[in-house]
């Protein structure tokens, strides 16, 4: 009986040992699986955090691009408006005689007669009416810019006798008077060559020269223009349309 008891005891011990080993193995495998799952969850969470951060970076870049786009469009519209305004201003300055201009045309020089009768002195000198008549004929012939002794002629320019001189744009000038006109040079020349006013001056021995020229330079109006419009008021046409 003693031998059988020992065998039973040994069997019980080995069985118990086997059970403990099995439990230990299962516990170890479970821990490894849990550790692996933990590692997988950590890796996935790290990847998710990385994607979230990348998404936030993309959102920031998109927001910056949107702001840059708005700023660009705003700046572009301002630049376009500035270009249009400058173009309109340049055109208005050109039309109103406030810009230097160059082009083909004619040059007319008027001077008193070299010799004249002492009792008819006034018939042989250049008067403001002579200059005004020539300027008007040039305008009729299509002159686009006119100057007298480099004084730009605009809508308010005057040519007035003042003793032996003529006042042009409030500045006094003596003979000779050089009148420049830019336009169709052939038309201007033909008009002035056959003009009765010019012929009459020549008959009175007044010295008149007429030449066609290229690249004539006519300067802009240099006087103060503020006083020229002090009595004018702009009419609001849009307000009139609404009435």
C-alpha beads as a LAMMPS data file, in Angstrom:
LAMMPS data file: protein, C-alpha beads

243 atoms
242 bonds

1 atom types
1 bond types

-500.0 500.0 xlo xhi
-500.0 500.0 ylo yhi
-500.0 500.0 zlo zhi

Masses

1 110.0

Atoms # bond

1 1 1 0.000 0.000 0.000
2 1 1 2.820 2.317 0.694
3 1 1 4.106 2.050 -2.893
4 1 1 0.665 2.700 -4.314
5 1 1 0.299 5.699 -2.026
6 1 1 3.543 7.085 -3.264
7 1 1 2.524 6.584 -6.878
8 1 1 -0.753 8.326 -6.242
9 1 1 0.986 11.173 -4.536
10 1 1 3.455 11.497 -7.418
11 1 1 0.602 11.385 -9.934
12 1 1 -1.227 14.064 -8.023
13 1 1 1.863 16.197 -7.840
14 1 1 2.575 15.856 -11.596
15 1 1 -1.080 16.505 -12.403
16 1 1 -1.067 19.560 -10.212
17 1 1 2.215 20.660 -11.789
18 1 1 0.733 20.165 -15.249
19 1 1 -2.295 22.173 -14.292
20 1 1 -0.082 24.979 -12.919
21 1 1 2.086 24.915 -16.037
22 1 1 -1.007 25.058 -18.238
23 1 1 -2.388 27.964 -16.206
24 1 1 0.968 29.716 -16.387
25 1 1 1.173 29.216 -20.154
26 1 1 -2.351 30.458 -20.703
27 1 1 -1.653 33.406 -18.422
28 1 1 1.530 34.232 -20.319
29 1 1 -0.216 33.926 -23.697
30 1 1 -3.061 36.103 -22.440
31 1 1 -0.627 38.703 -21.202
32 1 1 1.215 38.635 -24.507
33 1 1 -2.045 39.042 -26.414
34 1 1 -3.069 41.874 -24.114
35 1 1 0.335 43.458 -24.519
36 1 1 0.099 43.081 -28.308
37 1 1 -3.366 44.585 -28.309
38 1 1 -2.106 47.392 -26.094
39 1 1 0.764 47.976 -28.491
40 1 1 -1.636 47.923 -31.453
41 1 1 -3.932 50.390 -29.735
42 1 1 -0.989 52.645 -28.917
43 1 1 0.256 52.446 -32.504
44 1 1 -3.182 53.132 -33.883
45 1 1 -3.679 56.003 -31.444
46 1 1 -0.296 57.435 -32.506
47 1 1 -1.269 57.147 -36.159
48 1 1 -4.628 58.760 -35.407
49 1 1 -2.948 61.610 -33.552
50 1 1 -0.573 62.056 -36.501
51 1 1 -3.490 62.156 -38.961
52 1 1 -5.386 64.595 -36.742
53 1 1 -2.334 66.871 -36.551
54 1 1 -1.857 66.634 -40.321
55 1 1 -5.531 67.511 -40.784
56 1 1 -5.150 70.534 -38.515
57 1 1 -2.078 71.608 -40.501
58 1 1 -4.034 71.253 -43.751
59 1 1 -6.881 73.300 -42.300
60 1 1 -4.420 76.009 -41.294
61 1 1 -2.857 75.984 -44.766
62 1 1 -6.310 76.164 -46.391
63 1 1 -7.291 79.073 -44.134
64 1 1 -4.044 80.863 -45.004
65 1 1 -4.587 80.265 -48.709
66 1 1 -8.142 81.602 -48.432
67 1 1 -6.856 84.718 -46.676
68 1 1 -4.124 85.130 -49.287
69 1 1 -6.734 84.711 -52.020
70 1 1 -8.981 87.377 -50.488
71 1 1 -6.034 89.737 -50.056
72 1 1 -4.900 89.092 -53.628
73 1 1 -8.372 89.688 -55.062
74 1 1 -8.764 92.832 -52.991
75 1 1 -5.324 94.110 -54.014
76 1 1 -6.027 93.198 -57.635
77 1 1 -9.314 95.090 -57.624
78 1 1 -7.600 98.096 -56.055
79 1 1 -4.774 97.914 -58.604
80 1 1 -7.259 97.624 -61.475
81 1 1 -9.207 100.581 -60.089
82 1 1 -5.973 102.539 -59.747
83 1 1 -4.962 101.694 -63.317
84 1 1 -8.385 102.725 -64.616
85 1 1 -8.352 105.917 -62.555
86 1 1 -4.847 106.785 -63.740
87 1 1 -5.810 106.087 -67.357
88 1 1 -8.903 108.271 -67.038
89 1 1 -6.892 111.006 -65.321
90 1 1 -4.192 110.907 -68.015
91 1 1 -6.857 111.137 -70.713
92 1 1 -8.545 114.079 -68.979
93 1 1 -5.197 115.846 -68.577
94 1 1 -4.467 115.250 -72.263
95 1 1 -7.846 116.621 -73.350
96 1 1 -7.678 119.642 -71.048
97 1 1 -4.152 120.654 -72.085
98 1 1 -2.434 119.671 -68.841
99 1 1 0.022 117.255 -70.475
100 1 1 3.010 117.850 -72.741
101 1 1 2.251 116.532 -76.229
102 1 1 4.136 115.910 -79.455
103 1 1 3.101 115.227 -83.034
104 1 1 3.171 116.442 -86.610
105 1 1 1.629 119.747 -87.579
106 1 1 2.459 123.289 -88.627
107 1 1 4.337 126.260 -87.212
108 1 1 3.226 129.786 -88.062
109 1 1 5.342 132.821 -87.189
110 1 1 3.758 136.299 -87.108
111 1 1 5.819 139.491 -87.005
112 1 1 5.292 143.194 -87.636
113 1 1 6.084 144.674 -91.050
114 1 1 9.669 145.836 -91.408
115 1 1 8.625 149.103 -93.081
116 1 1 5.310 150.915 -92.844
117 1 1 3.691 154.319 -93.250
118 1 1 4.013 156.443 -90.162
119 1 1 0.400 157.554 -90.410
120 1 1 -0.871 153.983 -90.599
121 1 1 1.274 152.291 -87.995
122 1 1 -1.569 150.194 -86.572
123 1 1 -2.166 148.539 -89.957
124 1 1 1.337 147.083 -90.089
125 1 1 1.728 145.524 -86.640
126 1 1 0.436 142.221 -85.270
127 1 1 -2.669 142.603 -83.124
128 1 1 -4.398 140.238 -80.754
129 1 1 -7.170 139.891 -83.349
130 1 1 -4.628 138.567 -85.872
131 1 1 -3.487 135.902 -83.449
132 1 1 -7.061 135.048 -82.426
133 1 1 -8.111 134.681 -86.070
134 1 1 -5.190 132.377 -86.845
135 1 1 -5.880 130.258 -83.751
136 1 1 -9.568 129.964 -84.656
137 1 1 -8.725 128.914 -88.218
138 1 1 -6.363 126.261 -86.888
139 1 1 -9.088 124.933 -84.612
140 1 1 -11.525 124.805 -87.525
141 1 1 -8.924 122.904 -89.558
142 1 1 -8.719 120.242 -86.829
143 1 1 -5.767 121.283 -84.664
144 1 1 -5.671 119.115 -81.552
145 1 1 -3.155 121.182 -79.579
146 1 1 -2.051 124.806 -80.024
147 1 1 0.522 126.992 -78.346
148 1 1 1.643 130.606 -78.776
149 1 1 5.245 131.247 -77.776
150 1 1 5.021 127.922 -75.908
151 1 1 1.958 129.079 -73.964
152 1 1 -0.564 126.234 -74.238
153 1 1 -3.934 127.446 -75.478
154 1 1 -6.866 126.019 -73.512
155 1 1 -10.539 126.962 -73.291
156 1 1 -9.900 129.932 -71.001
157 1 1 -6.711 131.227 -72.640
158 1 1 -6.805 134.876 -73.685
159 1 1 -4.857 136.809 -76.299
160 1 1 -5.124 140.490 -75.436
161 1 1 -3.233 143.539 -76.679
162 1 1 -1.311 145.275 -73.950
163 1 1 0.586 148.188 -75.478
164 1 1 3.305 146.904 -77.825
165 1 1 2.896 143.385 -76.378
166 1 1 0.188 140.762 -76.253
167 1 1 -0.855 139.055 -73.036
168 1 1 -1.267 135.287 -73.338
169 1 1 -2.310 133.300 -70.258
170 1 1 -1.518 136.423 -68.186
171 1 1 2.056 136.511 -69.534
172 1 1 3.239 139.325 -71.839
173 1 1 5.009 138.641 -75.117
174 1 1 6.371 140.857 -77.889
175 1 1 6.788 139.958 -81.549
176 1 1 7.521 137.577 -83.113
177 1 1 4.694 135.218 -82.175
178 1 1 5.309 131.544 -82.886
179 1 1 2.099 129.555 -83.149
180 1 1 2.448 125.762 -83.065
181 1 1 -0.405 123.437 -83.976
182 1 1 -0.501 119.627 -83.869
183 1 1 -2.930 117.725 -86.085
184 1 1 -3.213 116.615 -89.693
185 1 1 -0.254 118.619 -90.956
186 1 1 -1.362 118.516 -94.611
187 1 1 -4.879 119.741 -93.773
188 1 1 -3.577 122.435 -91.412
189 1 1 -1.037 123.642 -93.965
190 1 1 -3.552 123.744 -96.827
191 1 1 -6.101 125.604 -94.704
192 1 1 -3.668 128.283 -93.537
193 1 1 -1.861 128.680 -96.873
194 1 1 -5.043 129.644 -98.708
195 1 1 -6.606 131.506 -95.798
196 1 1 -7.856 135.059 -96.466
197 1 1 -6.764 136.202 -93.020
198 1 1 -3.176 135.158 -93.716
199 1 1 -3.280 136.665 -97.205
200 1 1 -4.501 139.995 -95.794
201 1 1 -1.645 140.109 -93.296
202 1 1 0.854 139.392 -96.058
203 1 1 -0.669 142.159 -98.232
204 1 1 -0.092 144.583 -95.345
205 1 1 3.588 143.555 -95.326
206 1 1 3.243 141.750 -92.022
207 1 1 5.776 138.967 -91.921
208 1 1 4.121 135.552 -91.945
209 1 1 5.864 132.191 -92.290
210 1 1 4.101 128.831 -92.496
211 1 1 5.866 125.456 -92.413
212 1 1 4.918 121.829 -91.998
213 1 1 6.909 120.170 -89.228
214 1 1 7.303 116.736 -87.630
215 1 1 7.559 115.929 -83.944
216 1 1 6.406 119.342 -82.759
217 1 1 6.458 119.628 -78.975
218 1 1 3.733 121.633 -77.286
219 1 1 4.069 122.017 -73.497
220 1 1 1.234 121.695 -71.035
221 1 1 -0.650 124.633 -69.544
222 1 1 1.576 125.834 -66.703
223 1 1 -0.500 128.508 -64.996
224 1 1 -2.582 127.920 -61.895
225 1 1 -5.857 126.334 -63.035
226 1 1 -7.711 126.587 -59.703
227 1 1 -9.017 130.060 -60.409
228 1 1 -10.257 129.051 -63.871
229 1 1 -13.100 126.941 -62.442
230 1 1 -13.935 128.869 -59.259
231 1 1 -17.351 129.938 -60.598
232 1 1 -18.300 126.548 -62.018
233 1 1 -20.438 123.884 -60.379
234 1 1 -20.816 120.296 -61.536
235 1 1 -24.359 119.191 -62.391
236 1 1 -25.363 115.820 -60.980
237 1 1 -26.956 114.233 -64.049
238 1 1 -28.006 111.146 -62.098
239 1 1 -30.046 113.299 -59.713
240 1 1 -31.702 115.008 -62.661
241 1 1 -32.658 111.643 -64.176
242 1 1 -34.439 110.600 -60.982
243 1 1 -36.651 113.689 -61.009

Bonds

1 1 1 2
2 1 2 3
3 1 3 4
4 1 4 5
5 1 5 6
6 1 6 7
7 1 7 8
8 1 8 9
9 1 9 10
10 1 10 11
11 1 11 12
12 1 12 13
13 1 13 14
14 1 14 15
15 1 15 16
16 1 16 17
17 1 17 18
18 1 18 19
19 1 19 20
20 1 20 21
21 1 21 22
22 1 22 23
23 1 23 24
24 1 24 25
25 1 25 26
26 1 26 27
27 1 27 28
28 1 28 29
29 1 29 30
30 1 30 31
31 1 31 32
32 1 32 33
33 1 33 34
34 1 34 35
35 1 35 36
36 1 36 37
37 1 37 38
38 1 38 39
39 1 39 40
40 1 40 41
41 1 41 42
42 1 42 43
43 1 43 44
44 1 44 45
45 1 45 46
46 1 46 47
47 1 47 48
48 1 48 49
49 1 49 50
50 1 50 51
51 1 51 52
52 1 52 53
53 1 53 54
54 1 54 55
55 1 55 56
56 1 56 57
57 1 57 58
58 1 58 59
59 1 59 60
60 1 60 61
61 1 61 62
62 1 62 63
63 1 63 64
64 1 64 65
65 1 65 66
66 1 66 67
67 1 67 68
68 1 68 69
69 1 69 70
70 1 70 71
71 1 71 72
72 1 72 73
73 1 73 74
74 1 74 75
75 1 75 76
76 1 76 77
77 1 77 78
78 1 78 79
79 1 79 80
80 1 80 81
81 1 81 82
82 1 82 83
83 1 83 84
84 1 84 85
85 1 85 86
86 1 86 87
87 1 87 88
88 1 88 89
89 1 89 90
90 1 90 91
91 1 91 92
92 1 92 93
93 1 93 94
94 1 94 95
95 1 95 96
96 1 96 97
97 1 97 98
98 1 98 99
99 1 99 100
100 1 100 101
101 1 101 102
102 1 102 103
103 1 103 104
104 1 104 105
105 1 105 106
106 1 106 107
107 1 107 108
108 1 108 109
109 1 109 110
110 1 110 111
111 1 111 112
112 1 112 113
113 1 113 114
114 1 114 115
115 1 115 116
116 1 116 117
117 1 117 118
118 1 118 119
119 1 119 120
120 1 120 121
121 1 121 122
122 1 122 123
123 1 123 124
124 1 124 125
125 1 125 126
126 1 126 127
127 1 127 128
128 1 128 129
129 1 129 130
130 1 130 131
131 1 131 132
132 1 132 133
133 1 133 134
134 1 134 135
135 1 135 136
136 1 136 137
137 1 137 138
138 1 138 139
139 1 139 140
140 1 140 141
141 1 141 142
142 1 142 143
143 1 143 144
144 1 144 145
145 1 145 146
146 1 146 147
147 1 147 148
148 1 148 149
149 1 149 150
150 1 150 151
151 1 151 152
152 1 152 153
153 1 153 154
154 1 154 155
155 1 155 156
156 1 156 157
157 1 157 158
158 1 158 159
159 1 159 160
160 1 160 161
161 1 161 162
162 1 162 163
163 1 163 164
164 1 164 165
165 1 165 166
166 1 166 167
167 1 167 168
168 1 168 169
169 1 169 170
170 1 170 171
171 1 171 172
172 1 172 173
173 1 173 174
174 1 174 175
175 1 175 176
176 1 176 177
177 1 177 178
178 1 178 179
179 1 179 180
180 1 180 181
181 1 181 182
182 1 182 183
183 1 183 184
184 1 184 185
185 1 185 186
186 1 186 187
187 1 187 188
188 1 188 189
189 1 189 190
190 1 190 191
191 1 191 192
192 1 192 193
193 1 193 194
194 1 194 195
195 1 195 196
196 1 196 197
197 1 197 198
198 1 198 199
199 1 199 200
200 1 200 201
201 1 201 202
202 1 202 203
203 1 203 204
204 1 204 205
205 1 205 206
206 1 206 207
207 1 207 208
208 1 208 209
209 1 209 210
210 1 210 211
211 1 211 212
212 1 212 213
213 1 213 214
214 1 214 215
215 1 215 216
216 1 216 217
217 1 217 218
218 1 218 219
219 1 219 220
220 1 220 221
221 1 221 222
222 1 222 223
223 1 223 224
224 1 224 225
225 1 225 226
226 1 226 227
227 1 227 228
228 1 228 229
229 1 229 230
230 1 230 231
231 1 231 232
232 1 232 233
233 1 233 234
234 1 234 235
235 1 235 236
236 1 236 237
237 1 237 238
238 1 238 239
239 1 239 240
240 1 240 241
241 1 241 242
242 1 242 243
